[in-house]
């Protein structure tokens, strides 16, 4: 069984060293993680993202007994078989390409394997889930998706608007991912996805990483049992092959990081992000770190709603299959 977390929202660079310390990397391996996709960028441009990649290269070298950076699916298997965790480099925005098509290939060469088309704002590719009007995928966006297909970079739709997401699924020759979101029919939140969109994702061979983040789980975050009920309902909706895990965990993230994620460089006003006014989420104690990731498998088993092959698919197998299709071996 290969445990894979399809998205963590922590970002490591030389200015913010606390989010991925050696202790956190050791928790990856102690939690039995075969792979974890981390976040290089929210609003960062090309140069800032290159700085983050360089920092991760140095961090991986300094902790090579614990982690390695994966470029292929087989790198993940090899890391797990050696008792280490493969770090998959991801971005939660297309800001690193600086609106230059050729930069998609350059960042793939540097190790970026997963890129979300938009974060919380409209950009040159398309619309965000928080924009009042979703423009759909632009002409440039279609070029970017085709280029991501060509070079083996996974298209992520997690914060992407509904119309733009449908357009992207139609435009892509490869399966896509929603690395960290939940069905909106189970918990109504702008960050969650409609049943029709999730069915379209699954029909194309894509994968949904169900999040454990309180604010987009609602009552399903209250306990492992409640969260497993969300898993079962999602499997009923889109099938076992399309459901995985993308926790959206933030490692040691503080208020400064949260403010940056919500406001970036584009606003001085308060931005709630995934927090809806009047609906504070209860504290979630059962998944504070990847040390507790094996507890998810145990809870799925205890629910009595999945067999062992299905638990293996949800906790990592579906991601590994998708990575093989998109990244290559």
Secondary structure, DSSP 4 states (H G I P E B T S, - for coil): --EEES-B-----SS--STT-HHHHHHHHHTTEEEEEEE--SS--HHHHHHHHHHHHHHHHHTTTTEEE-SSHHHHHHHHHTT-EEEEEEESSSGGGTT-THHHHHHHHTTEEEEES-SSS--SS--BTTSSS-----HHHHHHHHHHHHHT-EEE-TTB-HHHHHHHHHH-SS--EEEEE-BTTTS--TTSB-HHHHHHHHHTT-EEEE---HHHHGGGGS-HHHHHHHHHHHHHHH-GGGEEE---B-TT--HHHHHHHHHTTT-SS---TTPPTT-PPPP--TTSSGGGHHHHHHHHHHHTS--HHHHHIIIIIHHHHHHHHHT--
